[in-house]
Amino acid sequence: MWTRERLAVLGQTATVAVITAATFLAFFLRDYLLMRADSTGYALDVFYTGMVVPTLFVNVLLVPLGTALVPHFVGSGLLRGGPGAWPELTRLVLRLSAVLATVALLLATLFGSYAQWIAPGFDAQKLAAVREVLLVGAAIMALGGSLIVLNAALNASGNQAVAALAQLAVAVVAVAAVLTLYPALGVMAAAWGMLAGQAVNLALLLFYLWGRGRAEPPSAAGPGLRLSAKALTLQYLPLVGASLLAGLTLPITNTLAAALPAGSVALFGFGYKVILFLTGVIATALTAVVVPYFASRHDTAKELAEHDTSFFLWVITLATLPVVMAVYGWADAAVAVILPWPAQAGGTAGMTRVIKIGIVQLPFFGVSVVLTRYLIAARRSAHVFFAATLSVAVLVVAGRLLESRFGLAGIAAATTLSAGVMSVYLLVVLSHAGQVSLPHLVSTLVFWMLFITMSVCLHYKSYTGIVICCFCILLLLAANRDAIRPWLRLNAASRPRF
């Protein structure tokens, strides 16, 4: 049902998605500027290689920590009760920063021992340039601990747009640094720009919290924040494992593509960036908004949280359908603009197939994000880890089987299949736990079968099949009372009053 709370969540998600998309595009512009400034690719080689280890630490260790903190912050009423919880929040930031500073020093000191692993074939001069970038990247990682905790606090208190806007500052400052400082500093302009942007991000968050603290009346101070180390660890460790497994997707696909003719890795990686852009925007927006929403609902009204899960499953599934159809319609023209040279004719066809087949995973990915975020809010992260393990296993097996027959398209199909298996597993888990009704489970699976059929019809340009699939989807929605009929009206109790 289109309640005011659900509409607010969808609105916040859309807002964060737009800001996140702008951030991703700004980072893409930074990379494009580096590539244009040095057509040999030296600058991007050094920058990417120097940032790979700090980025891995952030994605695998820090991002899951922020996700795990949100339900605990929601339960404590952080920021809702004034500055009473801030001393404990400050201690958490300082402890995490001390640990990250130690890790940063280790990364800098031990660079020689792992340099050849991350940069095989680089000469001594290029390795020295990589080390300079890595030193700045390590500093960015150390500063990221404070940002992770503050962003989690803001997300938990319903200020997701503030955190997203502050994150956009990182990309804006990095682009400005490359534009103004590249002639003098070279690739280090991008690295120092990222560090300066991170500092601006932190300053913006602190300024916002300081202003909010001044606005809070003294009587509103809460009892303070208390975190259970055991509960947080049980929530955090499975998320780390899931993030590590999810981070293996690109290395696995690159390894599979490396077995194909020369240039396959570059074609697959560049084409798959379109998929990563869309999935990254969806995951970031839903994580920022839906986790605190589910956490608050789960603690106060578990049954409502379960109904909300079903509602958002249908919204995400239906919303991604036109996106997939649009990508199918525009992929050929877009790739032709990116690769206009005749010598790249074969590459153009291969990249187009990667985009078209890979985009089919979008509804499965969106559903997986909703379900995993519900499990995180319900403090059942172990299922998230098992789902990620199953997804990686399917990717490896299916990728090996399909790449020999279909090439790059087979690898893209394997990524879609792995996302589909993960979403089905999570849906069955929640259905077995009684949190998704059996009729809703069956109708969702039937809808996905129709969606896959429509994708095949799009691929072979069978317009009659597309029309029939759309008609069947409409019939399915009309027959599903829980899914579609309540959407036709607002809950009277939830209508805004004027």
Kinemage of the C-alpha trace (Angstrom):
@kinemage 1
@onewidth
@group {chain A} dominant
@subgroup {mainchain}
@vectorlist {calphas} color= white
{ca met a 1} P 0.000 0.000 0.000
{ca trp a 2} L 1.268 3.477 -0.853
{ca thr a 3} L 1.577 4.760 2.691
{ca arg a 4} L 3.208 8.054 3.511
{ca glu a 5} L 6.161 6.270 5.149
{ca arg a 6} L 6.815 4.099 2.087
{ca leu a 7} L 6.524 7.047 -0.262
{ca ala a 8} L 9.021 8.921 1.915
{ca val a 9} L 11.445 5.989 1.703
{ca leu a 10} L 11.094 5.827 -2.081
{ca gly a 11} L 11.626 9.586 -2.303
{ca gln a 12} L 14.731 9.460 -0.127
{ca thr a 13} L 16.058 6.515 -2.120
{ca ala a 14} L 15.556 8.389 -5.390
{ca thr a 15} L 17.292 11.470 -3.979
{ca val a 16} L 20.309 9.488 -2.775
{ca ala a 17} L 20.392 7.585 -6.090
{ca val a 18} L 20.571 10.828 -8.095
{ca ile a 19} L 23.344 12.243 -5.886
{ca thr a 20} L 25.255 8.941 -6.012
{ca ala a 21} L 24.922 8.821 -9.804
{ca ala a 22} L 26.368 12.333 -9.995
{ca thr a 23} L 29.263 11.221 -7.776
{ca phe a 24} L 30.011 8.193 -9.958
{ca leu a 25} L 29.886 10.323 -13.110
{ca ala a 26} L 32.269 12.849 -11.549
{ca phe a 27} L 34.745 10.078 -10.752
{ca phe a 28} L 34.396 8.848 -14.332
{ca leu a 29} L 35.182 12.397 -15.500
{ca arg a 30} L 38.313 12.381 -13.316
{ca asp a 31} L 39.495 9.178 -14.982
{ca tyr a 32} L 38.634 10.527 -18.429
{ca leu a 33} L 40.697 13.653 -17.746
{ca leu a 34} L 43.654 11.531 -16.687
{ca met a 35} L 43.310 9.405 -19.806
{ca arg a 36} L 43.079 12.482 -22.041
{ca ala a 37} L 46.084 14.111 -20.359
{ca asp a 38} L 48.207 10.973 -20.839
{ca ser a 39} L 47.044 8.956 -23.832
{ca thr a 40} L 49.671 6.267 -23.137
{ca gly a 41} L 47.676 5.112 -20.100
{ca tyr a 42} L 50.653 5.551 -17.738
{ca ala a 43} L 48.792 7.911 -15.395
{ca leu a 44} L 45.750 5.675 -15.039
{ca asp a 45} L 47.948 2.595 -14.592
{ca val a 46} L 49.772 4.261 -11.704
{ca phe a 47} L 46.636 5.744 -10.130
{ca tyr a 48} L 44.540 2.566 -10.287
{ca thr a 49} L 47.378 0.371 -9.060
{ca gly a 50} L 48.297 2.690 -6.203
{ca met a 51} L 44.682 2.890 -5.013
{ca val a 52} L 43.798 -0.797 -5.358
{ca val a 53} L 44.950 -1.957 -1.896
{ca pro a 54} L 43.475 0.971 0.128
{ca thr a 55} L 40.244 0.661 -1.875
{ca leu a 56} L 40.097 -3.059 -1.115
{ca phe a 57} L 40.438 -2.357 2.620
{ca val a 58} L 37.669 0.243 2.451
{ca asn a 59} L 35.237 -1.943 0.470
{ca val a 60} L 35.837 -5.143 2.424
{ca leu a 61} L 36.344 -3.855 5.975
{ca leu a 62} L 34.970 -0.327 6.361
{ca val a 63} L 31.813 -0.309 4.237
{ca pro a 64} L 30.436 -3.457 5.968
{ca leu a 65} L 31.225 -1.855 9.331
{ca gly a 66} L 29.129 1.179 8.435
{ca thr a 67} L 26.285 -1.081 7.308
{ca ala a 68} L 26.470 -3.127 10.510
{ca leu a 69} L 26.478 0.005 12.685
{ca val a 70} L 23.240 1.407 11.244
{ca pro a 71} L 20.809 -1.007 13.004
{ca his a 72} L 22.606 -0.417 16.313
{ca phe a 73} L 22.481 3.343 15.851
{ca val a 74} L 18.781 3.137 15.005
{ca gly a 75} L 18.119 1.086 18.142
{ca ser a 76} L 19.955 3.600 20.296
{ca gly a 77} L 18.047 6.558 18.840
{ca leu a 78} L 21.328 8.190 17.889
{ca leu a 79} L 21.105 11.940 17.175
{ca arg a 80} L 17.386 11.816 17.872
{ca gly a 81} L 17.946 12.472 21.518
{ca gly a 82} L 20.495 15.238 21.168
{ca pro a 83} L 24.238 15.211 21.864
{ca gly a 84} L 24.084 12.708 24.729
{ca ala a 85} L 25.457 9.905 22.540
{ca trp a 86} L 28.238 11.959 20.970
{ca pro a 87} L 31.013 11.213 23.500
{ca glu a 88} L 30.632 7.486 22.855
{ca leu a 89} L 30.462 8.174 19.112
{ca thr a 90} L 33.679 10.196 19.353
{ca arg a 91} L 35.433 7.376 21.200
{ca leu a 92} L 34.347 4.944 18.487
{ca val a 93} L 35.738 7.258 15.791
{ca leu a 94} L 39.064 7.682 17.615
{ca arg a 95} L 39.507 3.949 18.198
{ca leu a 96} L 38.771 3.098 14.600
{ca ser a 97} L 41.037 5.877 13.340
{ca ala a 98} L 43.908 4.594 15.503
{ca val a 99} L 43.529 1.099 14.057
{ca leu a 100} L 43.370 2.419 10.493
{ca ala a 101} L 46.394 4.662 11.016
{ca thr a 102} L 48.371 1.588 12.095
{ca val a 103} L 47.197 -0.336 9.030
{ca ala a 104} L 48.134 2.611 6.803
{ca leu a 105} L 51.663 2.658 8.223
{ca leu a 106} L 51.971 -1.092 7.617
{ca leu a 107} L 50.830 -0.720 4.018
{ca ala a 108} L 53.417 1.988 3.412
{ca thr a 109} L 56.243 0.133 5.185
{ca leu a 110} L 55.618 -3.252 3.585
{ca phe a 111} L 55.023 -1.973 0.055
{ca gly a 112} L 58.140 -3.674 -1.303
{ca ser a 113} L 56.904 -7.101 -0.169
{ca tyr a 114} L 53.658 -6.991 -2.147
{ca ala a 115} L 54.491 -4.546 -4.948
{ca gln a 116} L 55.064 -7.273 -7.530
{ca trp a 117} L 51.716 -8.856 -6.651
{ca ile a 118} L 49.702 -5.747 -7.427
{ca ala a 119} L 51.943 -4.410 -10.216
{ca pro a 120} L 53.622 -7.306 -12.068
{ca gly a 121} L 55.848 -6.115 -14.886
{ca phe a 122} L 56.186 -2.517 -13.648
{ca asp a 123} L 59.725 -1.147 -13.740
{ca ala a 124} L 61.393 0.528 -10.747
{ca gln a 125} L 60.398 4.045 -11.814
{ca lys a 126} L 56.751 3.104 -12.261
{ca leu a 127} L 56.719 1.237 -8.934
{ca ala a 128} L 58.063 4.353 -7.223
{ca ala a 129} L 55.190 6.361 -8.692
{ca val a 130} L 52.722 3.688 -7.534
{ca arg a 131} L 54.158 3.888 -4.019
{ca glu a 132} L 53.610 7.660 -3.911
{ca val a 133} L 49.966 7.205 -4.857
{ca leu a 134} L 49.576 4.365 -2.351
{ca leu a 135} L 50.904 6.552 0.495
{ca val a 136} L 48.175 9.111 -0.199
{ca gly a 137} L 45.618 6.307 -0.635
{ca ala a 138} L 46.580 4.911 2.769
{ca ala a 139} L 45.988 8.332 4.319
{ca ile a 140} L 42.577 8.473 2.614
{ca met a 141} L 41.777 5.036 4.050
{ca ala a 142} L 42.794 6.156 7.565
{ca leu a 143} L 40.555 9.205 7.269
{ca gly a 144} L 37.753 7.019 5.944
{ca gly a 145} L 37.133 5.439 9.354
{ca ser a 146} L 35.716 8.687 10.698
{ca leu a 147} L 33.558 9.120 7.608
{ca ile a 148} L 32.166 5.590 7.817
{ca val a 149} L 31.006 6.083 11.409
{ca leu a 150} L 29.574 9.565 10.792
{ca asn a 151} L 27.795 8.452 7.602
{ca ala a 152} L 26.284 5.507 9.475
{ca ala a 153} L 25.051 7.889 12.172
{ca leu a 154} L 23.506 10.226 9.607
{ca asn a 155} L 21.880 7.353 7.713
{ca ala a 156} L 20.464 5.978 10.948
{ca ser a 157} L 18.965 9.360 11.801
{ca gly a 158} L 17.336 9.853 8.385
{ca asn a 159} L 19.885 12.306 6.960
{ca gln a 160} L 20.980 10.160 4.010
{ca ala a 161} L 20.954 13.050 1.530
{ca val a 162} L 23.399 15.015 3.700
{ca ala a 163} L 25.861 12.123 3.721
{ca ala a 164} L 25.493 11.648 -0.052
{ca leu a 165} L 26.034 15.349 -0.784
{ca ala a 166} L 29.129 15.421 1.390
{ca gln a 167} L 30.462 12.391 -0.499
{ca leu a 168} L 29.915 14.233 -3.786
{ca ala a 169} L 32.407 16.820 -2.564
{ca val a 170} L 35.189 14.220 -2.812
{ca ala a 171} L 34.605 13.748 -6.543
{ca val a 172} L 34.197 17.479 -7.208
{ca val a 173} L 37.451 18.372 -5.451
{ca ala a 174} L 39.285 15.515 -7.214
{ca val a 175} L 38.111 16.725 -10.645
{ca ala a 176} L 39.093 20.314 -9.812
{ca ala a 177} L 42.551 19.149 -8.668
{ca val a 178} L 43.173 17.252 -11.919
{ca leu a 179} L 42.037 20.224 -14.005
{ca thr a 180} L 44.264 22.721 -12.198
{ca leu a 181} L 47.231 20.765 -10.850
{ca tyr a 182} L 47.928 17.986 -13.359
{ca pro a 183} L 50.507 19.997 -15.363
{ca ala a 184} L 52.540 20.536 -12.184
{ca leu a 185} L 51.931 17.334 -10.193
{ca gly a 186} L 51.003 14.756 -12.823
{ca val a 187} L 49.050 11.751 -11.539
{ca met a 188} L 49.603 12.887 -7.955
{ca ala a 189} L 47.113 15.688 -8.639
{ca ala a 190} L 44.359 13.073 -8.656
{ca ala a 191} L 45.671 11.421 -5.470
{ca trp a 192} L 46.045 14.682 -3.542
{ca gly a 193} L 42.672 15.811 -4.874
{ca met a 194} L 41.059 12.682 -3.437
{ca leu a 195} L 42.681 13.316 -0.041
{ca ala a 196} L 41.616 16.970 -0.056
{ca gly a 197} L 38.090 15.945 -1.058
{ca gln a 198} L 38.003 13.442 1.798
{ca ala a 199} L 38.994 16.207 4.213
{ca val a 200} L 36.264 18.476 2.816
{ca asn a 201} L 33.777 15.614 3.193
{ca leu a 202} L 34.705 15.190 6.860
{ca ala a 203} L 34.578 18.942 7.483
{ca leu a 204} L 31.079 19.167 5.982
{ca leu a 205} L 29.788 16.331 8.158
{ca leu a 206} L 31.305 17.793 11.322
{ca phe a 207} L 29.913 21.231 10.499
{ca tyr a 208} L 26.440 19.769 9.985
{ca leu a 209} L 26.572 17.811 13.246
{ca trp a 210} L 27.895 20.852 15.107
{ca gly a 211} L 25.021 22.972 13.770
{ca arg a 212} L 22.529 20.271 14.652
{ca gly a 213} L 23.969 20.004 18.165
{ca arg a 214} L 23.576 23.733 18.741
{ca ala a 215} L 19.950 23.490 17.625
{ca glu a 216} L 19.122 20.700 20.092
{ca pro a 217} L 17.589 21.845 23.389
{ca pro a 218} L 19.550 20.742 26.467
{ca ser a 219} L 16.622 18.686 27.731
{ca ala a 220} L 16.640 16.553 24.569
{ca ala a 221} L 19.927 14.871 25.423
{ca gly a 222} L 19.558 11.134 25.392
{ca pro a 223} L 21.128 8.535 27.616
{ca gly a 224} L 24.009 7.995 25.222
{ca leu a 225} L 25.135 5.337 22.812
{ca arg a 226} L 25.994 1.842 24.013
{ca leu a 227} L 27.237 -0.742 21.537
{ca ser a 228} L 27.399 -4.436 22.254
{ca ala a 229} L 30.752 -5.663 20.928
{ca lys a 230} L 29.491 -9.229 20.622
{ca ala a 231} L 26.307 -8.293 18.759
{ca leu a 232} L 28.209 -5.942 16.457
{ca thr a 233} L 30.843 -8.589 15.708
{ca leu a 234} L 28.221 -11.211 14.873
{ca gln a 235} L 26.637 -8.707 12.493
{ca tyr a 236} L 29.922 -7.438 11.048
{ca leu a 237} L 31.921 -10.587 10.274
{ca pro a 238} L 29.384 -12.154 7.866
{ca leu a 239} L 29.150 -8.820 6.056
{ca val a 240} L 32.932 -8.743 5.689
{ca gly a 241} L 32.841 -12.223 4.194
{ca ala a 242} L 30.032 -11.252 1.836
{ca ser a 243} L 31.881 -8.091 0.740
{ca leu a 244} L 35.060 -10.081 0.159
{ca leu a 245} L 33.175 -12.578 -1.973
{ca ala a 246} L 31.369 -9.819 -3.874
{ca gly a 247} L 34.724 -8.167 -4.491
{ca leu a 248} L 35.860 -11.343 -6.234
{ca thr a 249} L 33.344 -10.880 -9.056
{ca leu a 250} L 35.538 -8.640 -11.191
{ca pro a 251} L 38.761 -10.645 -10.647
{ca ile a 252} L 36.870 -13.826 -11.582
{ca thr a 253} L 35.350 -12.321 -14.712
{ca asn a 254} L 38.725 -10.843 -15.706
{ca thr a 255} L 40.348 -14.254 -15.287
{ca leu a 256} L 37.645 -15.851 -17.425
{ca ala a 257} L 37.995 -13.167 -20.105
{ca ala a 258} L 41.790 -13.534 -20.108
{ca ala a 259} L 41.362 -17.034 -21.560
{ca leu a 260} L 39.690 -15.495 -24.645
{ca pro a 261} L 41.457 -13.638 -27.508
{ca ala a 262} L 43.587 -10.579 -26.755
{ca gly a 263} L 41.615 -7.502 -25.798
{ca ser a 264} L 38.744 -9.458 -24.257
{ca val a 265} L 39.519 -8.292 -20.707
{ca ala a 266} L 39.421 -4.630 -21.754
{ca leu a 267} L 36.209 -5.071 -23.761
{ca phe a 268} L 34.422 -6.916 -20.970
{ca gly a 269} L 35.638 -4.524 -18.256
{ca phe a 270} L 34.671 -1.400 -20.170
{ca gly a 271} L 31.252 -2.783 -21.148
{ca tyr a 272} L 30.564 -4.056 -17.641
{ca lys a 273} L 31.143 -0.555 -16.242
{ca val a 274} L 27.600 0.264 -17.402
{ca ile a 275} L 26.245 -2.563 -15.230
{ca leu a 276} L 28.444 -1.578 -12.287
{ca phe a 277} L 27.260 2.017 -12.544
{ca leu a 278} L 23.579 1.037 -12.307
{ca thr a 279} L 24.075 -1.620 -9.620
{ca gly a 280} L 26.328 0.706 -7.627
{ca val a 281} L 23.719 3.470 -7.605
{ca ile a 282} L 20.975 1.017 -6.575
{ca ala a 283} L 23.052 -0.610 -3.832
{ca thr a 284} L 24.309 2.674 -2.372
{ca ala a 285} L 20.889 4.338 -2.327
{ca leu a 286} L 19.040 1.337 -0.895
{ca thr a 287} L 21.721 0.689 1.740
{ca ala a 288} L 21.625 4.292 2.921
{ca val a 289} L 17.818 4.508 3.148
{ca val a 290} L 16.293 1.044 3.473
{ca val a 291} L 18.550 -0.391 6.207
{ca pro a 292} L 17.626 2.245 8.823
{ca tyr a 293} L 13.974 2.102 7.744
{ca phe a 294} L 13.812 -1.684 8.074
{ca ala a 295} L 15.740 -1.541 11.349
{ca ser a 296} L 13.280 0.898 12.906
{ca arg a 297} L 10.289 -1.093 11.636
{ca his a 298} L 11.736 -4.439 12.694
{ca asp a 299} L 12.316 -3.267 16.251
{ca thr a 300} L 8.888 -1.642 16.681
{ca ala a 301} L 6.560 -3.462 14.235
{ca lys a 302} L 8.007 -6.658 12.813
{ca glu a 303} L 4.871 -7.518 10.849
{ca leu a 304} L 4.917 -4.125 9.143
{ca ala a 305} L 8.578 -4.651 8.212
{ca glu a 306} L 7.649 -7.923 6.515
{ca his a 307} L 4.860 -6.237 4.536
{ca asp a 308} L 7.274 -3.455 3.585
{ca thr a 309} L 9.715 -6.059 2.260
{ca ser a 310} L 7.096 -7.466 -0.128
{ca phe a 311} L 6.112 -3.959 -1.191
{ca phe a 312} L 9.653 -2.910 -2.071
{ca leu a 313} L 10.324 -6.186 -3.888
{ca trp a 314} L 7.580 -5.388 -6.366
{ca val a 315} L 8.552 -1.726 -6.667
{ca ile a 316} L 12.201 -2.569 -7.447
{ca thr a 317} L 11.278 -5.356 -9.864
{ca leu a 318} L 8.820 -3.208 -11.816
{ca ala a 319} L 11.041 -0.103 -11.765
{ca thr a 320} L 14.007 -1.934 -13.310
{ca leu a 321} L 11.945 -3.395 -16.176
{ca pro a 322} L 11.873 -0.192 -18.299
{ca val a 323} L 15.577 0.362 -17.554
{ca val a 324} L 16.430 -3.038 -19.038
{ca met a 325} L 14.259 -2.372 -22.098
{ca ala a 326} L 15.860 1.057 -22.605
{ca val a 327} L 19.392 -0.371 -22.420
{ca tyr a 328} L 18.455 -3.022 -24.980
{ca gly a 329} L 17.163 -0.295 -27.284
{ca trp a 330} L 20.090 2.114 -26.932
{ca ala a 331} L 23.095 -0.156 -26.329
{ca asp a 332} L 24.070 -0.509 -30.005
{ca ala a 333} L 24.065 3.229 -30.676
{ca ala a 334} L 25.870 4.059 -27.418
{ca val a 335} L 28.660 1.536 -28.003
{ca ala a 336} L 29.046 2.740 -31.590
{ca val a 337} L 29.763 6.223 -30.244
{ca ile a 338} L 32.271 4.905 -27.693
{ca leu a 339} L 34.049 2.671 -30.220
{ca pro a 340} L 33.579 4.363 -33.590
{ca trp a 341} L 36.658 2.932 -35.324
{ca pro a 342} L 36.229 0.246 -38.015
{ca ala a 343} L 39.007 -1.820 -36.458
{ca gln a 344} L 36.823 -2.213 -33.390
{ca ala a 345} L 33.857 -3.741 -35.237
{ca gly a 346} L 34.239 -7.085 -33.509
{ca gly a 347} L 34.853 -5.339 -30.203
{ca thr a 348} L 31.713 -3.252 -30.655
{ca ala a 349} L 29.565 -6.355 -31.085
{ca gly a 350} L 31.183 -8.087 -28.106
{ca met a 351} L 30.789 -5.090 -25.805
{ca thr a 352} L 27.156 -4.660 -26.835
{ca arg a 353} L 26.416 -8.294 -25.951
{ca val a 354} L 28.089 -7.835 -22.557
{ca ile a 355} L 25.903 -4.811 -21.793
{ca lys a 356} L 22.654 -6.340 -23.041
{ca ile a 357} L 23.057 -9.692 -21.309
{ca gly a 358} L 24.562 -8.218 -18.150
{ca ile a 359} L 21.752 -5.702 -17.696
{ca val a 360} L 19.243 -8.551 -17.338
{ca gln a 361} L 20.572 -9.062 -13.793
{ca leu a 362} L 19.276 -5.643 -12.713
{ca pro a 363} L 15.918 -6.758 -11.190
{ca phe a 364} L 17.585 -9.758 -9.524
{ca phe a 365} L 20.307 -7.526 -8.137
{ca gly a 366} L 17.779 -4.978 -6.877
{ca val a 367} L 15.724 -7.674 -5.150
{ca ser a 368} L 18.895 -9.140 -3.607
{ca val a 369} L 19.812 -5.719 -2.237
{ca val a 370} L 16.365 -5.282 -0.636
{ca leu a 371} L 16.414 -8.773 0.880
{ca thr a 372} L 19.982 -8.535 2.171
{ca arg a 373} L 19.250 -5.138 3.698
{ca tyr a 374} L 16.203 -6.576 5.432
{ca leu a 375} L 18.317 -9.428 6.823
{ca ile a 376} L 20.950 -6.941 7.973
{ca ala a 377} L 18.319 -4.837 9.719
{ca ala a 378} L 16.936 -8.017 11.302
{ca arg a 379} L 20.485 -8.860 12.476
{ca arg a 380} L 20.642 -12.088 10.429
{ca ser a 381} L 23.759 -11.364 8.388
{ca ala a 382} L 24.867 -15.017 8.179
{ca his a 383} L 22.340 -15.602 5.380
{ca val a 384} L 23.926 -12.731 3.453
{ca phe a 385} L 27.303 -14.492 3.625
{ca phe a 386} L 25.854 -17.832 2.486
{ca ala a 387} L 24.055 -16.124 -0.412
{ca ala a 388} L 27.269 -14.409 -1.521
{ca thr a 389} L 29.155 -17.726 -1.352
{ca leu a 390} L 26.520 -19.415 -3.504
{ca ser a 391} L 26.595 -16.539 -5.988
{ca val a 392} L 30.376 -16.724 -6.422
{ca ala a 393} L 30.264 -20.514 -6.852
{ca val a 394} L 27.605 -20.207 -9.572
{ca leu a 395} L 29.639 -17.477 -11.289
{ca val a 396} L 32.773 -19.639 -11.428
{ca val a 397} L 31.034 -22.821 -12.628
{ca ala a 398} L 28.674 -21.147 -15.094
{ca gly a 399} L 31.434 -18.853 -16.365
{ca arg a 400} L 33.693 -21.804 -17.178
{ca leu a 401} L 30.883 -23.626 -18.938
{ca leu a 402} L 29.564 -20.674 -20.947
{ca glu a 403} L 32.728 -18.805 -21.932
{ca ser a 404} L 33.983 -21.609 -24.182
{ca arg a 405} L 30.725 -21.588 -26.181
{ca phe a 406} L 29.570 -17.958 -26.097
{ca gly a 407} L 32.723 -15.975 -25.283
{ca leu a 408} L 32.208 -12.624 -23.548
{ca ala a 409} L 28.435 -13.027 -23.785
{ca gly a 410} L 28.741 -16.282 -21.829
{ca ile a 411} L 30.640 -14.538 -19.022
{ca ala a 412} L 27.984 -11.808 -18.888
{ca ala a 413} L 25.288 -14.492 -18.782
{ca ala a 414} L 27.123 -16.148 -15.868
{ca thr a 415} L 27.036 -12.874 -13.871
{ca thr a 416} L 23.291 -12.600 -14.506
{ca leu a 417} L 22.730 -16.232 -13.537
{ca ser a 418} L 24.692 -15.802 -10.287
{ca ala a 419} L 22.601 -12.729 -9.371
{ca gly a 420} L 19.409 -14.657 -10.138
{ca val a 421} L 20.407 -17.652 -8.014
{ca met a 422} L 21.300 -15.375 -5.103
{ca ser a 423} L 17.956 -13.560 -5.233
{ca val a 424} L 15.997 -16.830 -5.427
{ca tyr a 425} L 17.948 -18.233 -2.458
{ca leu a 426} L 17.254 -15.161 -0.328
{ca leu a 427} L 13.590 -15.159 -1.305
{ca val a 428} L 13.238 -18.828 -0.353
{ca val a 429} L 15.023 -18.179 2.962
{ca leu a 430} L 12.584 -15.431 3.896
{ca ser a 431} L 9.620 -17.499 2.699
{ca his a 432} L 10.759 -20.457 4.826
{ca ala a 433} L 11.022 -18.112 7.813
{ca gly a 434} L 7.434 -16.987 7.209
{ca gln a 435} L 8.436 -13.437 6.285
{ca val a 436} L 7.342 -13.724 2.635
{ca ser a 437} L 4.035 -15.444 1.881
{ca leu a 438} L 3.940 -18.483 -0.392
{ca pro a 439} L 1.625 -16.803 -2.950
{ca his a 440} L 3.980 -13.836 -3.102
{ca leu a 441} L 6.961 -16.176 -3.562
{ca val a 442} L 5.266 -18.035 -6.427
{ca ser a 443} L 4.059 -14.858 -8.148
{ca thr a 444} L 7.528 -13.318 -7.922
{ca leu a 445} L 9.171 -16.403 -9.441
{ca val a 446} L 6.592 -16.475 -12.252
{ca phe a 447} L 7.218 -12.779 -12.885
{ca trp a 448} L 10.957 -13.410 -13.163
{ca met a 449} L 10.339 -16.236 -15.639
{ca leu a 450} L 8.283 -13.850 -17.755
{ca phe a 451} L 11.006 -11.228 -17.458
{ca ile a 452} L 13.670 -13.672 -18.676
{ca thr a 453} L 11.391 -14.669 -21.567
{ca met a 454} L 10.928 -11.006 -22.467
{ca ser a 455} L 14.713 -10.509 -22.395
{ca val a 456} L 15.153 -13.361 -24.859
{ca cys a 457} L 12.477 -11.812 -27.079
{ca leu a 458} L 14.281 -8.452 -26.900
{ca his a 459} L 17.557 -10.123 -27.840
{ca tyr a 460} L 16.054 -11.752 -30.936
{ca lys a 461} L 13.775 -8.752 -31.661
{ca ser a 462} L 10.608 -10.818 -31.397
{ca tyr a 463} L 8.149 -7.974 -30.902
{ca thr a 464} L 5.149 -10.284 -30.801
{ca gly a 465} L 6.748 -12.160 -27.907
{ca ile a 466} L 7.474 -8.879 -26.116
{ca val a 467} L 3.822 -7.814 -26.356
{ca ile a 468} L 2.627 -11.211 -25.118
{ca cys a 469} L 5.062 -11.128 -22.172
{ca cys a 470} L 3.929 -7.618 -21.198
{ca phe a 471} L 0.294 -8.733 -21.336
{ca cys a 472} L 1.050 -11.772 -19.158
{ca ile a 473} L 2.869 -9.565 -16.630
{ca leu a 474} L -0.146 -7.256 -16.416
{ca leu a 475} L -2.427 -10.254 -15.869
{ca leu a 476} L -0.121 -11.556 -13.149
{ca leu a 477} L -0.109 -8.209 -11.356
{ca ala a 478} L -3.876 -7.842 -11.641
{ca ala a 479} L -4.404 -11.344 -10.209
{ca asn a 480} L -2.059 -10.716 -7.261
{ca arg a 481} L -4.305 -8.953 -4.767
{ca asp a 482} L -1.597 -8.289 -2.178
{ca ala a 483} L 0.785 -6.851 -4.698
{ca ile a 484} L -1.291 -4.598 -6.923
{ca arg a 485} L -4.776 -3.825 -5.627
{ca pro a 486} L -3.705 -1.975 -2.448
{ca trp a 487} L -1.442 0.212 -4.626
{ca leu a 488} L -4.457 1.777 -6.282
{ca arg a 489} L -5.272 3.764 -3.172
{ca leu a 490} L -3.487 5.552 -0.399
{ca asn a 491} L -4.070 4.446 3.147
{ca ala a 492} L -6.496 6.978 4.531
{ca ala a 493} L -4.567 7.140 7.762
{ca ser a 494} L -1.405 7.886 5.834
{ca arg a 495} L -2.655 10.696 3.603
{ca pro a 496} L -0.965 13.990 4.309
{ca arg a 497} L -3.240 16.384 6.168
{ca phe a 498} L -3.439 20.029 5.223
